[in-house]
């Protein structure tokens, strides 16, 4: 402790500086807690996700209504909200139709200042200043901190008149809108699955990297990209296949600079006489930068699918401890007769053209496939932007997070049908529950960060292989199903074989006592804590609720991905935890320029009293710092440590 206090004394060299910091930290602890937002399963839907951020999932509109509801019409409040979300677009529209007058600017700046005051009220001044553009700090700081109501209107009028006279009004409006957006979200929690299906996961990552305070709990789609960036060829094939399936070339080529020319050439040659009808992409979004002919895309899709099936079979053979022999379906396939045997019954394949598969060695890559995978692997391993984004996933991410009484993880805590924890063999030892998630966190870090190391080759290869198991394995807490019916969905018409059964966690976790046991396992109060999950779309149109187990469990995957919206009936949830309550925002399908609607907000839990920062994990950390500073004060006053005055 003495060494620590001497180090602390270098930062606070006098009694006055230490005491001043104690006062500052104590004041911060007395402020209301910031608003936390929980998003899940964005699946590359950048535009919809961006709208959620810009609007704070509808909470900015609520602030506008509370601040201006008695004096401003609902139509004008809607217009002000839209301006805050999309200032550039709105200013351009007003300019084009001749409505961008100085009178409009004056009134709008005044209203934005009032909204900004309301949004910033719970923050220390330093937090607000850090969010203001540097060239606007002085003006906005002055406007937001006028306390004398007598002079406030005059002061506002004078400053706004000067802003108009100097010609910086439009830039000032943009700065105010950006500040309101920034302050509306204090902490952002991402409960997994940023990647796949939607067109631009890379742009979502760019937005997350700008956020003030963000954490990420990995989903199985995120782990697939982490594994691909770690060199796992089965997962490299997987992320390409999913992008081919949904016609998402932009994220691969424009987003990450991954060169797909070799795949296009290979597929065009090998499948030139195959129309690959079953592999036509599901086009939910058009490619902007890399439009590809649908016929060629189908051939590329089939080529990478066959390669993936071979590589997955090799992984299953290499790891018998995973117990996944039943999923090595290529070895159960009779390629000469076009059938496959599953559970003792033979089924006819819907596609029997396999020019690269040897019936005697179905898992062996051809020389062309090996060369192609070498090219694709090098492309993944040398993508600087992919490396930057995966690095961010590690710096802000993990298998789970415990924060402010809540347990966040993407998928499940694997349970068997007796409600007991399921265990998984990792390097010869069995892990379950919290210990399993901690071990998988360690293995994920090893898979990625040891790739450039020349030591422990077997250890890093094992860890990289394990990323594939986390993607689709039956005891993977990120996947949570008995199988991934990958082969069946592509090659068998029997719908019953496509079914993937959820882990027992998903029905047992609807019981409050089961959630209580899981919360206790992670050191949380079973009566007050919450589990917050994603992964499983809540089908609200079928009467399902995202609130389960008497309010102990929230499942917030409502289908922001277009691929799920016909099943869920909505377009995603945001869980919002402010100083008064827990709320669920229920989003409508997003169509840019047509449907940028404010979501429906549902109150799900009212807090017994307003929560201040002192009631949060951050407050506990600040209290620890205060106690250390008090110890330093005692050391100064007793003479144990000498003050350093310049």
C-alpha positions in Angstrom: 0.0 0.0 0.0 2.9 2.4 0.8 4.2 2.0 -2.8 0.8 2.6 -4.2 0.3 5.8 -2.1 3.7 7.1 -3.3 2.6 6.5 -6.9 -0.7 8.2 -6.2 1.1 11.2 -4.6 2.8 11.8 -8.0 -0.6 12.6 -9.5 -2.0 14.4 -6.5 1.1 16.0 -4.9 -0.7 18.2 -2.3 -3.5 17.9 0.3 -5.5 20.4 -1.8 -5.2 18.5 -5.0 -6.2 15.2 -3.3 -9.1 16.8 -1.4 -10.3 18.5 -4.6 -10.4 15.2 -6.4 -12.3 13.6 -3.6 -14.9 16.3 -3.8 -15.1 15.9 -7.6 -15.5 12.1 -7.5 -18.1 12.4 -4.7 -20.1 14.8 -6.8 -20.0 12.5 -9.8 -21.3 9.6 -7.6 -24.3 11.7 -6.6 -25.4 12.2 -10.3 -28.1 10.0 -11.8 -26.8 6.9 -13.6 -26.3 7.2 -17.3 -28.7 5.5 -19.7 -27.5 2.0 -20.8 -28.6 0.6 -24.2 -28.6 -3.1 -25.0 -28.7 -4.1 -28.7 -28.5 -7.7 -30.1 -28.2 -9.5 -33.4 -27.7 -6.6 -35.8 -26.5 -9.1 -38.5 -25.0 -6.4 -40.8 -28.1 -4.2 -40.9 -26.1 -1.0 -40.9 -28.8 1.5 -41.8 -31.3 0.1 -39.3 -28.7 0.0 -36.6 -27.4 3.5 -37.4 -31.0 4.8 -37.1 -31.3 3.1 -33.6 -28.1 4.9 -32.5 -29.1 8.3 -34.0 -32.5 8.2 -32.4 -31.3 6.5 -29.2 -34.1 4.0 -29.9 -36.7 6.6 -29.6 -35.5 8.2 -26.3 -34.5 11.4 -28.0 -38.0 11.9 -29.2 -39.3 11.3 -25.7 -36.9 13.9 -24.4 -38.1 16.4 -27.0 -41.7 15.7 -26.0 -41.0 16.1 -22.3 -39.0 19.3 -22.9 -41.2 21.0 -25.6 -44.5 19.2 -25.4 -46.4 22.1 -23.9 -45.2 24.7 -26.3 -44.5 23.0 -29.6 -46.8 21.1 -31.9 -46.4 17.3 -32.4 -45.6 17.9 -36.1 -42.8 20.4 -35.2 -41.5 18.0 -32.6 -41.3 15.2 -35.1 -39.5 17.5 -37.5 -37.0 18.5 -34.8 -36.4 14.8 -34.0 -35.7 14.0 -37.6 -33.3 17.0 -37.8 -31.4 15.6 -34.8 -31.1 12.2 -36.4 -30.2 13.4 -39.9 -29.1 17.0 -39.8 -27.3 17.0 -43.2 -30.2 15.4 -45.0 -32.8 17.7 -43.3 -30.8 20.9 -43.9 -30.3 20.1 -47.5 -34.0 19.4 -47.9 -35.0 22.7 -46.3 -32.5 24.6 -48.4 -33.8 23.1 -51.6 -37.4 24.0 -50.7 -36.6 27.5 -49.5 -37.4 27.0 -45.9 -33.9 27.4 -44.5 -34.3 31.0 -43.2 -32.6 32.8 -40.4 -35.8 32.9 -38.4 -36.0 29.0 -38.7 -32.4 28.8 -37.7 -32.9 31.0 -34.7 -35.9 29.1 -33.4 -34.3 25.7 -34.1 -31.0 26.6 -32.3 -33.0 27.7 -29.3 -35.1 24.5 -29.2 -32.0 22.3 -29.7 -30.3 24.0 -26.8 -33.3 23.2 -24.5 -33.2 19.6 -25.6 -29.4 19.4 -25.2 -29.8 20.8 -21.6 -32.3 18.1 -20.8 -30.1 15.3 -22.3 -26.9 16.6 -20.6 -28.4 17.3 -17.2 -27.2 14.0 -15.6 -23.6 14.3 -16.8 -20.6 16.0 -15.2 -19.5 19.1 -17.2 -16.2 17.4 -18.3 -18.2 14.6 -20.0 -20.3 17.1 -21.9 -17.3 19.1 -23.0 -15.4 16.0 -24.2 -18.3 15.4 -26.6 -18.4 18.8 -28.2 -16.4 19.6 -31.4 -13.3 21.5 -30.4 -14.1 24.6 -32.3 -17.6 24.8 -30.7 -16.6 24.0 -27.1 -16.6 27.6 -25.7 -20.0 28.6 -27.3 -21.8 25.4 -26.4 -20.3 25.2 -22.9 -21.5 28.8 -22.2 -25.0 28.2 -23.6 -25.5 25.0 -21.6 -24.4 26.4 -18.3 -26.4 29.6 -17.9 -28.1 29.3 -14.5 -29.7 32.8 -14.1 -33.2 32.6 -15.6 -33.4 36.4 -15.6 -30.6 36.8 -18.1 -30.9 33.4 -19.9 -33.2 34.5 -22.6 -31.2 37.7 -23.3 -27.9 35.7 -23.3 -29.4 33.1 -25.7 -30.6 35.8 -28.0 -27.2 37.6 -28.1 -25.2 34.4 -28.8 -27.7 33.1 -31.3 -27.7 36.5 -33.1 -23.9 36.4 -33.3 -24.0 32.8 -34.6 -26.3 33.9 -37.4 -24.3 37.1 -38.2 -21.0 35.1 -38.5 -22.6 32.5 -40.9 -21.9 29.4 -38.8 -25.5 28.6 -37.9 -25.8 25.5 -40.0 -22.5 24.1 -38.7 -23.6 25.0 -35.2 -26.9 23.1 -35.7 -25.0 20.1 -36.9 -22.8 20.2 -33.8 -25.8 20.5 -31.5 -27.5 17.5 -33.2 -24.3 15.4 -32.9 -23.9 16.4 -29.2 -27.5 15.3 -28.4 -26.9 12.0 -30.2 -23.7 11.5 -28.3 -25.1 12.2 -24.8 -28.3 10.3 -25.3 -26.4 7.0 -25.0 -24.1 6.7 -22.0 -23.2 3.0 -22.3 -23.8 0.7 -25.2 -23.9 -3.1 -24.7 -23.9 -5.3 -27.8 -25.2 -8.8 -27.0 -23.6 -10.5 -30.0 -24.0 -11.2 -33.7 -22.8 -8.1 -35.4 -21.9 -10.1 -38.6 -23.6 -12.0 -41.4 -26.8 -11.9 -43.4 -27.1 -8.1 -43.7 -24.9 -6.1 -46.1 -22.5 -4.0 -44.1 -21.3 -5.3 -40.7 -18.0 -3.5 -41.3 -19.9 -0.1 -41.2 -21.5 -1.2 -37.9 -18.0 -1.9 -36.5 -16.9 1.6 -37.6 -19.9 3.1 -35.7 -19.1 1.1 -32.6 -15.5 2.3 -32.6 -16.7 5.9 -32.3 -18.8 5.2 -29.2 -18.0 6.8 -25.9 -18.5 3.5 -23.9 -19.2 0.2 -25.6 -18.8 -3.5 -24.7 -19.5 -6.6 -26.9 -20.5 -10.1 -25.9 -19.6 -12.3 -28.8 -22.2 -14.2 -30.8 -21.6 -17.3 -32.9 -21.5 -15.2 -36.1 -18.9 -12.9 -34.5 -16.8 -15.9 -33.4 -17.0 -17.3 -37.0 -15.3 -14.1 -38.2 -12.8 -14.2 -35.4 -12.0 -17.8 -36.3 -11.7 -16.8 -40.0 -9.3 -14.0 -39.0 -7.4 -16.5 -37.0 -6.8 -18.7 -40.1 -9.4 -21.4 -39.6 -10.1 -22.3 -43.2 -13.5 -23.9 -42.5 -14.6 -20.6 -41.0 -13.1 -18.6 -43.9 -15.2 -20.7 -46.2 -18.2 -20.2 -43.8 -18.2 -16.4 -43.8 -17.7 -16.3 -47.6 -20.6 -18.9 -48.0 -23.0 -16.8 -45.9 -22.1 -13.7 -47.8 -22.7 -15.5 -51.1 -26.0 -16.9 -49.8 -27.3 -13.3 -49.1 -25.5 -11.7 -52.1 -23.3 -9.6 -49.8 -20.2 -9.0 -51.9 -19.8 -5.4 -50.6 -18.8 -6.4 -47.1 -16.1 -8.8 -48.3 -14.6 -6.8 -51.2 -15.3 -3.1 -50.5 -15.5 -3.5 -46.7 -12.5 -5.7 -46.1 -10.7 -5.7 -49.4 -10.9 -9.5 -49.6 -10.1 -10.6 -53.2 -12.8 -13.0 -54.5 -11.4 -13.1 -58.1 -9.8 -16.5 -57.5 -13.1 -18.0 -56.3 -14.9 -16.5 -59.3 -12.4 -18.0 -61.7 -12.4 -21.4 -60.0 -16.2 -21.6 -59.7 -16.7 -20.5 -63.3 -14.4 -23.2 -64.6 -15.4 -26.1 -62.3 -19.2 -25.5 -62.5 -19.4 -24.0 -66.0 -21.9 -26.8 -67.1 -23.9 -26.5 -63.8 -26.6 -23.9 -63.5 -26.3 -24.2 -59.6 -30.0 -23.4 -59.3 -30.2 -24.4 -55.7 -27.4 -21.9 -54.8 -29.0 -18.8 -56.2 -28.4 -16.0 -53.6 -31.2 -14.6 -51.4 -31.0 -11.0 -52.4 -32.2 -8.9 -49.5 -29.9 -6.0 -50.4 -28.3 -4.9 -53.6 -24.5 -4.7 -53.9 -23.5 -1.1 -54.5 -19.8 -1.4 -55.1 -19.4 -5.0 -56.3 -22.4 -6.1 -58.3 -22.0 -9.8 -59.4 -24.0 -11.7 -62.0 -26.5 -14.0 -60.1 -25.4 -17.0 -62.1 -21.8 -16.5 -61.3 -22.7 -15.8 -57.6 -24.5 -19.1 -57.5 -21.5 -21.0 -58.8 -19.2 -19.3 -56.3 -21.8 -20.1 -53.6 -21.7 -23.8 -54.5 -18.0 -24.0 -54.8 -17.3 -22.6 -51.4 -20.1 -24.7 -49.8 -18.5 -27.9 -51.0 -15.1 -26.8 -49.8 -16.6 -25.9 -46.4 -18.3 -29.3 -46.0 -14.9 -31.0 -46.7 -13.1 -28.9 -44.2 -15.7 -29.4 -41.5 -15.5 -33.1 -42.0 -11.7 -32.9 -41.5 -12.2 -30.9 -38.3 -14.7 -33.5 -36.9 -12.2 -36.3 -37.7 -9.4 -34.4 -36.0 -11.4 -33.9 -32.8 -13.3 -37.1 -31.7 -13.6 -35.5 -28.3 -16.3 -33.2 -29.7 -18.6 -36.2 -30.3 -19.8 -34.8 -33.7 -19.2 -37.9 -35.9 -22.9 -37.8 -36.9 -22.3 -34.4 -38.5 -19.6 -35.8 -40.9 -22.3 -36.2 -43.5 -20.0 -36.3 -46.5 -18.8 -39.6 -45.3 -22.4 -40.9 -45.2 -23.1 -39.8 -48.8 -23.3 -42.3 -51.7 -22.2 -39.9 -54.5 -22.7 -42.6 -57.2 -26.3 -43.1 -56.3 -27.0 -39.6 -55.2 -28.2 -40.5 -51.7 -27.2 -39.9 -48.1 -27.9 -42.1 -45.1 -29.0 -40.4 -41.9 -30.1 -42.3 -38.8 -30.3 -45.5 -40.9 -32.5 -44.1 -43.6 -31.4 -43.2 -47.1 -32.5 -39.8 -48.6 -32.2 -38.6 -52.2 -30.0 -35.5 -52.8 -31.6 -32.5 -54.5 -28.2 -31.9 -56.3 -25.9 -34.7 -57.5 -23.3 -32.7 -59.4 -20.1 -32.9 -57.3 -17.2 -32.6 -59.8 -14.6 -31.9 -57.1 -15.6 -34.8 -54.7 -13.9 -38.2 -54.9 -16.3 -40.9 -53.6 -13.4 -42.8 -52.1 -11.9 -39.7 -50.3 -14.8 -37.2 -50.0 -13.1 -34.9 -47.5 -10.0 -34.4 -49.6 -9.6 -31.0 -51.3 -8.5 -31.1 -54.9 -5.3 -29.3 -55.9 -7.5 -26.4 -57.2 -9.4 -26.2 -54.0 -6.2 -26.2 -52.0 -4.7 -23.4 -54.1 -8.0 -21.4 -53.8 -8.1 -21.7 -50.0 -4.4 -20.6 -49.8 -5.3 -17.5 -51.8 -8.4 -16.8 -49.7 -6.6 -17.4 -46.4 -3.8 -15.0 -47.3 -6.4 -12.4 -48.2 -8.1 -12.8 -44.8 -4.9 -12.7 -42.9 -3.6 -9.6 -44.6 -6.7 -7.4 -44.5 -5.7 -4.5 -42.3 -9.3 -3.3 -41.8 -10.4 -6.8 -40.8 -7.5 -7.0 -38.4 -8.5 -3.6 -36.9 -12.1 -4.6 -36.4 -11.3 -8.0 -34.9 -8.8 -6.3 -32.6 -11.7 -4.1 -31.5 -13.9 -7.1 -30.9 -11.2 -8.4 -28.5 -10.5 -5.0 -26.8 -14.2 -4.5 -26.0 -15.5 -8.0 -26.1 -15.8 -11.3 -24.2 -18.0 -14.4 -23.8 -20.0 -12.6 -21.2 -20.2 -9.5 -19.0 -21.5 -8.8 -15.5 -22.5 -5.1 -15.0 -24.8 -3.2 -12.8 -26.6 -6.3 -11.5 -27.1 -7.7 -15.1 -25.6 -10.8 -16.7 -25.0 -10.4 -20.5 -24.3 -13.2 -22.9 -25.4 -14.0 -26.4 -26.6 -17.6 -26.4 -27.0 -19.9 -23.4 -25.6 -21.6 -20.4 -25.7 -25.2 -21.7 -28.1 -27.4 -19.7 -29.2 -31.0 -20.1 -32.8 -32.2 -19.8 -32.4 -32.6 -16.0 -31.5 -28.9 -15.6 -27.9 -29.9 -14.9 -25.0 -28.0 -16.4 -23.5 -29.6 -19.5 -19.7 -30.0 -19.7 -17.3 -29.7 -22.6 -13.9 -31.3 -23.0 -11.2 -28.7 -23.6 -7.6 -30.0 -23.8 -8.6 -33.1 -21.8 -10.4 -31.3 -19.0 -14.2 -30.8 -18.5 -15.6 -27.3 -18.1 -19.2 -26.2 -17.4 -21.2 -23.1 -16.4 -19.2 -20.0 -15.7 -15.9 -21.9 -15.8 -16.7 -23.0 -19.4 -17.3 -19.4 -20.5 -14.1 -18.3 -18.8 -12.1 -21.1 -20.5 -13.6 -20.3 -23.9 -12.7 -16.7 -23.4 -9.1 -17.7 -22.9 -9.1 -20.1 -25.9 -10.6 -17.4 -28.2 -7.8 -15.0 -27.2 -5.2 -17.8 -27.8 -6.6 -18.6 -31.3 -6.3 -15.0 -32.5 -3.3 -13.6 -30.7 -1.0 -16.6 -31.0 -1.3 -16.7 -34.8 1.9 -14.7 -35.3 3.8 -16.7 -32.7 6.3 -19.4 -33.6 5.8 -21.2 -30.3 3.1 -23.6 -29.1 2.0 -24.5 -32.7 -0.3 -27.3 -31.6 -1.9 -25.1 -28.9 -2.8 -22.3 -31.3 -4.0 -24.8 -34.0 -6.3 -26.4 -31.4 -7.6 -23.1 -30.3 -8.3 -22.0 -33.9 -10.1 -25.4 -34.5 -12.2 -24.7 -31.4 -13.6 -21.5 -33.0 -15.4 -23.7 -35.4 -17.0 -25.7 -32.6 -18.1 -22.5 -31.0 -19.8 -21.6 -34.2 -21.9 -24.7 -34.4 -21.1 -27.3 -31.7 -23.9 -28.8 -29.6 -22.4 -27.7 -26.2 -21.3 -24.3 -27.5 -22.8 -21.6 -25.3 -22.8 -19.3 -28.4 -24.8 -21.7 -30.6 -27.1 -23.6 -28.2 -28.6 -26.1 -30.6 -28.1 -29.9 -31.1 -26.8 -29.5 -34.6 -26.4 -27.1 -37.5 -28.5 -28.6 -40.3 -26.2 -27.1 -42.9 -26.0 -30.1 -45.3 -29.7 -30.9 -44.9 -30.9 -27.4 -45.8 -28.8 -27.4 -49.0 -29.2 -30.9 -50.3 -32.3 -32.6 -48.8 -36.0 -31.7 -49.4 -37.3 -33.3 -46.2 -38.2 -30.3 -44.0 -38.1 -32.4 -40.8 -34.4 -33.0 -41.3 -33.8 -29.2 -41.4 -34.9 -28.8 -37.8 -32.4 -27.7 -35.2 -33.4 -28.4 -31.6 -32.5 -25.7 -29.0 -30.6 -26.5 -25.9 -32.7 -27.2 -22.8 -31.6 -23.8 -21.4 -34.1 -22.2 -23.6 -37.1 -23.8 -21.9 -35.7 -24.1 -18.4 -34.6 -20.5 -18.4 -38.2 -19.4 -18.5 -38.4 -20.6 -14.8 -37.3 -17.9 -12.3 -35.5 -20.4 -10.1 -33.3 -21.5 -13.0 -32.4 -17.9 -13.8 -31.7 -17.3 -10.1 -29.2 -20.2 -10.0 -27.4 -18.9 -13.1 -27.3 -15.4 -11.7 -25.9 -16.7 -8.4 -23.2 -18.6 -10.3 -22.0 -15.3 -11.6 -22.1 -13.5 -8.2 -25.4 -11.6 -8.8 -28.5 -11.3 -6.7 -31.0 -13.9 -7.9 -33.9 -11.8 -6.8 -32.9 -8.5 -8.4 -30.5 -9.4 -11.2 -31.4 -9.9 -14.9 -30.1 -12.2 -17.6 -30.0 -10.4 -21.0 -29.7 -12.7 -24.1 -29.9 -12.4 -27.8 -29.5 -15.2 -30.4 -33.1 -16.5 -30.5 -35.6 -14.2 -32.4 -38.7 -13.5 -30.4 -41.7 -14.1 -32.6 -44.0 -11.5 -31.2 -46.6 -12.1 -33.9 -47.0 -15.6 -32.5 -47.6 -14.2 -29.0 -44.1 -14.6 -27.7 -42.7 -12.1 -25.1 -39.1 -10.9 -24.8 -39.7 -10.7 -21.0 -39.4 -14.2 -19.3 -39.0 -15.9 -16.0 -41.0 -13.2 -14.1 -38.8 -10.4 -15.3 -35.5 -12.2 -14.6 -34.7 -12.8 -18.3 -34.8 -10.5 -21.3 -34.4 -12.0 -24.8 -33.8 -9.0 -27.1 -33.4 -10.5 -30.5 -36.5 -9.2 -32.2 -35.3 -9.5 -35.8 -33.5 -6.4 -36.9 -32.2 -8.7 -39.7 -34.5 -8.6 -42.7 -34.1 -12.4 -43.0 -36.1 -12.8 -39.7 -38.7 -10.1 -39.9 -41.4 -12.3 -41.6 -41.0 -14.7 -38.6 -40.9 -12.1 -35.8 -43.3 -9.5 -37.1 -41.1 -6.6 -35.9 -37.6 -5.4 -36.5 -35.7 -5.8 -33.3 -35.6 -4.7 -29.7 -33.6 -2.3 -27.6 -33.5 -2.7 -23.9 -33.0 0.7 -22.2 -31.9 1.0 -18.6 -32.1 4.5 -17.3 -32.0 6.0 -13.8 -35.8 5.4 -13.4 -36.7 2.1 -15.1 -36.1 -0.7 -17.6 -37.8 -0.2 -20.9 -38.1 -2.2 -24.1 -38.2 -0.3 -27.5 -40.0 -2.3 -30.1 -38.8 -1.3 -33.6 -40.6 -1.2 -36.8 -39.0 -2.4 -40.1 -36.6 0.2 -41.3 -36.8 1.6 -44.9 -34.5 4.6 -45.4 -36.5 7.7 -46.4 -39.8 5.9 -46.0 -40.0 4.3 -42.6 -37.8 5.9 -40.0 -40.4 5.6 -37.3 -40.0 6.1 -33.6 -40.3 2.7 -31.9 -43.0 1.7 -29.3 -41.6 2.0 -25.8 -42.8 -0.5 -23.1 -42.1 -0.1 -19.4 -41.0 -3.4 -18.1 -39.6 -2.6 -14.6 -39.8 0.5 -12.5 -36.9 1.0 -10.1 -37.8 1.5 -6.4 -35.9 4.8 -6.3 -33.9 6.8 -8.8 -30.6 5.1 -9.4 -27.5 7.3 -9.0 -24.0 6.5 -10.1 -23.2 5.5 -6.5 -25.6 2.5 -7.1 -23.6 1.2 -10.1 -20.4 -0.7 -10.6 -18.9 2.6 -11.7 -19.9 4.1 -8.4 -18.2 1.3 -6.5 -15.0 2.0 -8.5 -15.2 5.7 -7.8 -15.7 4.9 -4.1 -12.6 2.8 -4.1 -10.7 5.7 -5.7 -12.1 8.0 -3.0 -11.0 5.7 -0.2 -7.4 5.5 -1.7 -7.3 9.3 -1.8 -8.5 9.5 1.8 -5.6 7.2 2.7 -3.3 9.6 0.9 -4.7 12.5 2.8 -4.1 10.7 6.1 -0.5 10.0 5.0 0.1 13.6 4.2 -1.4 14.8 7.5 0.5 12.3 9.5 3.8 13.2 7.8 4.3 9.6 6.4 4.3 11.2 2.9 5.6 14.7 2.2 3.6 17.1 0.0 5.4 18.2 -3.2 4.7 21.9 -3.8 6.3 23.7 -6.8 
